[in-house]
Each structure stands twice: as C-alpha cells, then as structure tokens.
Amino acid sequence: MKKMMLMATLMAGMFGAMAQQQEATKVEKKETAADKKEAYQCPMKCDGTKTYAKKGKCPQCTMELKLAKK
C-alpha cells in the first residue's frame, strides 16, 4: 500500500512538472513571435523614442528611417 501511494505521488509530481514546462515553452514562443515585428526609428531621434511600423521617411526631418535596435 505504501509503495502504491509513493508511486502515485511521484507520478503526480512528474505530470505537474511536465505541465509547467509546456506552459513555459508556450510563453517563450509568444515572446519570440512578438520580437519578430520590426520597428523603424529616425537616426536623429527627432521624435525621441517613437518608432514606426513601416520603412519610410521621418515626418520631421525627412531622413530615411532605420531599423530600431531592441
């Protein structure tokens, strides 16, 4: 009886650890998907830290927007 209780406890612990690991993997995937979005910024920083979703020209100084560092 004690062996069965011990085995049941160990099995429950293993399943709990596996569930946590799967959840952590899902969170990591969401973060990397969000990181893939590119942001462009004026090299002169006319607008401070403002970023744009598309390449183009800065609305204030008309310089080409550059890919922003993360």
C-alpha positions in Angstrom: 0.0 0.0 0.0 2.8 2.4 0.9 4.6 1.6 -2.4 1.4 2.5 -4.3 1.0 5.8 -2.5 4.6 6.6 -3.2 4.3 5.8 -6.9 1.1 7.8 -7.2 2.8 10.8 -5.5 5.8 10.6 -7.8 3.6 10.3 -10.9 1.6 13.3 -9.9 4.8 15.3 -9.4 6.1 14.3 -12.8 2.9 15.3 -14.6 2.9 18.6 -12.8 6.5 19.3 -13.8 5.7 18.4 -17.4 2.7 20.8 -17.5 4.8 23.6 -16.1 7.5 23.0 -18.8 4.9 23.0 -21.6 3.4 26.3 -20.3 6.9 27.9 -20.1 7.5 26.8 -23.7 4.3 28.5 -24.8 5.3 31.7 -23.1 8.7 31.7 -24.8 7.1 31.1 -28.2 4.7 34.1 -27.7 7.7 36.4 -26.8 9.7 35.4 -29.9 6.7 36.0 -32.1 6.3 39.5 -30.7 10.0 40.1 -31.2 9.8 39.5 -34.9 7.9 42.7 -35.5 10.2 45.2 -37.0 10.2 48.8 -35.8 11.8 51.8 -37.6 13.1 54.9 -36.0 14.7 58.2 -37.1 18.5 58.1 -36.8 18.5 61.7 -35.5 15.8 60.7 -32.9 13.7 63.7 -33.8 10.6 62.1 -32.2 12.5 60.8 -29.2 12.0 57.1 -28.9 8.9 56.9 -31.2 9.0 54.0 -33.7 7.1 53.3 -36.9 5.9 50.0 -38.3 6.9 50.7 -41.9 10.0 51.9 -43.6 9.9 55.5 -44.9 11.0 59.0 -44.1 10.9 60.8 -40.8 7.9 63.2 -40.8 10.0 66.0 -39.1 13.5 65.9 -40.7 12.7 63.7 -43.8 15.7 61.3 -43.2 15.3 57.6 -44.0 14.0 55.6 -41.0 16.4 52.9 -39.8 15.7 49.6 -38.2 15.4 50.3 -34.4 17.7 48.3 -32.1 15.9 46.3 -29.5 
